[in-house]
């Protein structure tokens, strides 16, 4: 049976590597385009950057509320886990 420290370390590494892979996947998908020229391109920008416990949320477009909601949930989870530890 794994110790809880080893389990948390494994989960942490999995999340870091998964995040890096998601960034590369997003970059690859953002450079795809069609050659026929008839497709209208719409761009949206949104994101969350965590500087320690402080999140910076930005965005515009239709799904900005969803990104803001995810940021709020992340803040609440961080606060809960800080006080439970």
N, C-alpha and C positions, 0 to 999 in steps of 0.2 A: 504494500500500500504506500502511495506517495505521501510525503509530508505536505502539509498545506502550503509551506513556503515554495516547495518545488512546483506544486500545482499552479500557484499564482505566477511564478516566474515563467512557466510554460505558456500560460494564458497570455501574459504580457508580451512574450516574444511572438506568439501567434498573431496578436493584434497589430504589433509593429510591422511584421512582414506582410500581413494582409493589407494594411494601410498603404504600404509602399507599392504593392501590386495593384491596388485600386488606382493610385495616382498614375502609374504607367498605363493602365488600361484606359483611363480617362484621356490621357494625352494622345494615345493611339487613336481612340475613337473621335477625338476632336479634329484630327487632321484628315479624316475621311471626307471625300467630296464626290459629287457626280460630275461627269464630263459633258452631259447633254446641255447644260446651261439653262434649262427650263425650271429647275427647282429653285424655289425661293428659300433663302437662308435666313433663319431667325436665330438670334443669339440671346442668351440670358446669362447673367452672372449672379452667383450666389455662393456663399461659403461661410465656414466657421474656422477661426484660428484661435487656438488656446494658448495663451501666454501664462503658464502656471495655472492658477485657478480662475483666471479672468478670460472669458470668451469674447471674441470680437466677431460679431455677426454682421454680414452685409448681403445685399442682394436686391435685384429687381427682376421683374417678370411675374408670371402667374403663380409660381410656386414659392414665392418669398416667404409667405406665412408658414409654410411647412418647414423651411430651413430655420426660421426663428423659433418655431415650436420645438424642434430638435435641440436647438441651443438652450432653450429654457429647461427642457427635460434633463439635458446633460448637466446643467448647473445644479439643479435640484438633486440629482443622483450624487454628484460630487459632495454637496453639503451633507447629505444623509450619510454617506460612507465616511466622511471626515469625523462626524460626531459619533458614529458607531464604533470607530476604531479605537 
